Amino acid sequence: MKYATGQPKWSFPEDTLGGVLTGMTRSKVISQVNENLEKSGRTWSELVGQHWAQLLTREQTQAIADGILTEFQASQGRKFYAGAEISVLDKPHMYVLRSDGDIYYDASEFTAGAIGDGDNVFRTDDVTGNVLVIRKVSDVNRLIDDGVPEGTIAVIDDSGGTLTAPLLPDFEAVICLAGTVRSHLGILGREFGVPTLMASRLSRPLVDGERVTVKYSTEAQNAEAFLDEDRKPRALILPANEGA
């Protein structure tokens, strides 16, 4: 094989933001690799071993990343959402915390009275509790020292689960603004038996101390679902006085 083909093992649907980003990245990387192959006069098999660095240089990789960010910002009006605070600290020109840049949905998107929804990781009883927004490592450190208040529903950005893993068993429930039921946080929530919503959408920010009811009694989302026709209805997030 002379050229890189980049046939994906799996991909997001092309009409989703994830599909656009992965497609853009794959296309640009393959194009640059094939250009380098052409200039080298060698075949793919000759370069993937000892001379693999000729396929794609660090400088070219950075140029591709910068180009994708520029195109993304032009189309979406924001930076990439960070999966963890360290991304924002390390590369603030590229990343923003989801809770600093989230796009809120029109209330008409949700059933009357609901302020949001999310993909339910596993089915259990509905939970009413007090919102606690956890966005940074310093928030976690404070809670480790002071303890998690009883009845806390944690609202977090990090779908990786690394941010809040030390505290997870202390939460009454979790609302995550990112990820899927296949994300690390979803897996940890299921294993610890902590009711968890992933990929949650909101019509407005949730604030510390606000009481909400989350319909964790909704059927769990199918972990294999990618397309709308395969997806289960999403669990609702309601003001506590409307949760009955």
C-alpha positions in Angstrom: 0.0 0.0 0.0 1.5 3.3 -1.0 -1.1 5.7 0.5 -2.8 6.0 3.8 -6.5 5.3 3.5 -7.7 5.9 7.1 -10.8 3.7 7.0 -12.3 4.3 10.5 -13.0 1.5 12.8 -16.0 3.5 14.0 -17.2 7.0 13.7 -19.9 9.5 14.8 -22.7 10.2 12.4 -21.6 12.7 9.8 -24.3 15.2 10.7 -23.2 15.5 14.3 -20.5 17.8 15.8 -18.4 14.8 16.7 -18.7 13.5 13.1 -17.7 16.8 11.7 -14.6 17.1 14.0 -13.4 13.5 13.5 -14.0 13.7 9.7 -12.1 17.0 9.5 -9.2 15.6 11.6 -9.0 12.3 9.7 -9.1 14.1 6.3 -6.4 16.6 7.1 -4.0 14.0 8.7 -4.4 11.6 5.8 -3.9 14.4 3.3 -0.6 15.5 5.0 0.6 11.9 5.4 0.0 11.1 1.7 1.8 14.3 0.7 4.8 13.3 2.8 4.7 9.8 1.3 4.7 11.3 -2.2 7.7 13.5 -1.4 9.7 10.7 0.2 9.4 8.4 -2.8 8.9 5.5 -0.4 6.0 3.2 0.3 3.9 3.2 3.4 5.4 -0.1 4.6 8.9 1.3 4.2 8.1 4.3 6.5 6.0 2.8 9.2 9.0 1.1 10.7 12.3 2.8 11.2 11.4 6.0 9.3 7.9 6.5 10.7 8.7 10.1 11.7 8.7 11.1 8.0 5.0 10.3 7.8 3.9 13.3 10.0 6.1 15.7 11.8 5.4 17.4 15.1 5.2 20.8 13.3 2.7 19.4 10.8 0.6 17.9 13.6 0.5 21.3 15.3 -0.4 23.1 12.1 -3.3 20.7 11.6 -4.6 21.2 15.1 -4.4 25.0 14.8 -6.2 24.8 11.5 -9.0 22.7 12.9 -9.4 25.0 15.9 -9.6 28.0 13.6 -12.3 26.4 11.5 -14.2 25.1 14.5 -14.2 28.6 16.2 -15.4 30.1 12.9 -18.4 27.7 12.7 -19.2 27.2 16.4 -18.2 30.5 18.0 -16.2 28.9 20.8 -13.1 26.9 21.7 -13.0 23.1 22.2 -14.7 21.9 25.4 -12.1 20.5 27.8 -12.5 17.0 29.2 -10.5 18.1 32.3 -9.3 21.4 33.9 -5.7 20.6 33.0 -6.5 21.2 29.3 -7.6 24.7 30.1 -4.6 25.4 32.2 -2.1 24.0 29.7 -3.7 25.3 26.5 -6.1 28.2 27.3 -6.1 29.3 23.6 -7.7 26.0 22.6 -9.9 24.9 25.5 -12.7 26.2 27.7 -14.5 24.5 30.6 -17.9 23.3 29.4 -19.7 25.3 32.2 -17.9 28.4 31.0 -19.0 28.1 27.4 -22.0 25.9 27.3 -24.8 26.6 24.9 -28.1 26.4 26.8 -31.2 25.0 25.2 -34.6 26.7 24.7 -37.0 25.5 27.5 -39.3 24.4 24.7 -36.9 21.5 24.0 -38.0 19.9 27.3 -41.3 18.6 28.7 -43.2 21.4 30.4 -41.6 22.3 33.7 -38.3 20.5 33.1 -35.1 22.5 33.0 -33.0 19.9 31.4 -32.5 16.2 30.6 -29.7 13.6 30.2 -28.9 10.0 29.3 -29.6 7.8 32.3 -26.8 5.3 33.1 -28.9 2.9 35.0 -32.5 2.8 36.2 -33.2 3.5 39.9 -35.5 5.7 42.1 -35.9 9.4 41.3 -33.6 11.6 43.4 -34.3 15.0 44.9 -31.3 16.9 46.3 -29.2 20.0 46.5 -27.1 21.0 43.5 -23.4 21.4 44.0 -21.4 22.5 40.9 -17.9 20.9 40.8 -15.7 22.4 38.1 -12.1 22.4 39.3 -9.6 20.3 41.2 -9.7 22.9 44.0 -13.4 22.2 44.4 -12.6 18.5 44.9 -9.8 19.2 47.4 -12.1 21.4 49.4 -14.8 18.7 49.5 -12.2 16.0 50.5 -11.2 18.2 53.5 -14.7 19.4 54.5 -16.8 16.5 53.4 -19.7 16.3 50.9 -23.0 17.7 52.3 -25.7 15.1 52.6 -28.1 14.9 49.7 -25.8 16.4 47.2 -26.5 16.1 43.5 -23.1 16.9 41.8 -23.1 18.8 38.6 -19.8 18.3 36.8 -18.1 18.9 33.4 -15.6 16.0 33.4 -16.9 12.9 31.8 -13.6 11.1 32.4 -14.5 10.6 36.0 -10.9 11.4 37.1 -11.9 14.7 38.7 -14.6 13.4 41.1 -13.7 9.7 41.4 -12.5 10.1 45.1 -15.8 11.6 46.0 -18.2 9.6 43.9 -19.6 7.3 46.6 -20.4 10.4 48.7 -22.8 11.9 46.2 -26.5 11.3 46.2 -26.5 11.5 42.4 -24.6 13.0 39.5 -25.5 15.2 36.5 -22.7 15.3 34.0 -22.7 17.9 31.2 -20.5 15.8 28.8 -19.7 12.3 27.7 -22.0 9.3 27.1 -23.1 6.3 29.2 -19.9 4.6 27.9 -17.7 7.3 29.4 -15.5 6.6 32.5 -17.8 8.5 34.8 -20.8 6.6 33.5 -19.0 3.3 34.2 -17.9 4.4 37.7 -21.4 5.7 38.5 -22.8 2.3 37.6 -20.2 0.3 39.6 -20.6 2.5 42.7 -24.4 2.5 42.4 -24.6 6.3 42.2 -27.4 7.5 39.9 -25.8 9.3 37.0 -27.0 11.3 34.0 -24.5 11.8 31.1 -24.5 14.3 28.2 -27.0 16.4 30.1 -28.6 19.4 28.4 -29.8 22.4 30.4 -32.0 25.4 29.6 -30.0 27.5 32.1 -27.1 27.0 34.5 -27.7 25.0 37.7 -26.5 26.8 40.8 -25.2 25.7 44.2 -28.0 25.0 46.7 -30.8 24.8 44.1 -33.1 21.8 44.8 -33.8 19.6 41.8 -35.5 16.3 41.2 -33.9 14.0 38.6 -36.0 11.2 37.0 -33.5 8.4 37.4 -36.5 6.0 37.2 -36.3 6.6 33.4 -35.2 3.6 31.4 -31.4 3.5 31.0 -29.9 4.7 27.8 -28.7 1.9 25.4 -24.9 1.9 25.6 -24.8 0.9 21.9 -27.0 3.8 20.7 -25.5 6.2 18.3 -28.4 7.1 16.0 -31.6 8.8 17.2 -33.8 5.8 16.3 -31.8 3.6 18.7 -31.9 6.0 21.6 -34.2 5.8 24.7 -36.1 8.8 26.0 -33.9 11.0 28.2 -34.3 11.5 31.9 -35.7 14.8 33.0 -34.2 17.3 35.4 -36.9 19.4 37.2 -37.2 22.0 40.0 -37.8 20.0 43.1 -41.4 21.4 43.6 -42.3 20.0 40.2 -40.7 16.7 40.6 -43.6 14.8 42.0 
